[in-house]
Amino acid sequence: MARRGEGRSTFVVGEKLYSVVVDFNTLADFEAEAKCNAMQRFTELDTKPLSAGETRALFWAALRDGHPDISIRDAGSLLVSGQDALKTAMQSAMDADEMQEPDQGNV
């Protein structure tokens, strides 16, 4: 079950199942790899789409929960197959965060 502000999805390449998770850790990993502020960067998407490097960094970060040893280059190779799963997980994370009440004193 997804936690507050978390989105999950899966995709298959060959016979291997990959899981994509978008949560706080994903955003932090994305920031470290892309060297940007994730929240600020996502507010700019309407006028400044993600670059290829940023897209690959986000997908790599989203794969790390279920596949901690995946390299950023391997994530880039999987991106075409997994791009819909990334979009689904991101949308689910945004929807889950909007639908739930804020935690009372919990982070």
Summary of the structure (lengths in Angstrom):
residues: 107
radius of gyration: 13.7
end to end distance: 18.2
largest distance: 44.6
contacts: 288
relative contact order: 0.23
helix: 53%
strand: 13%
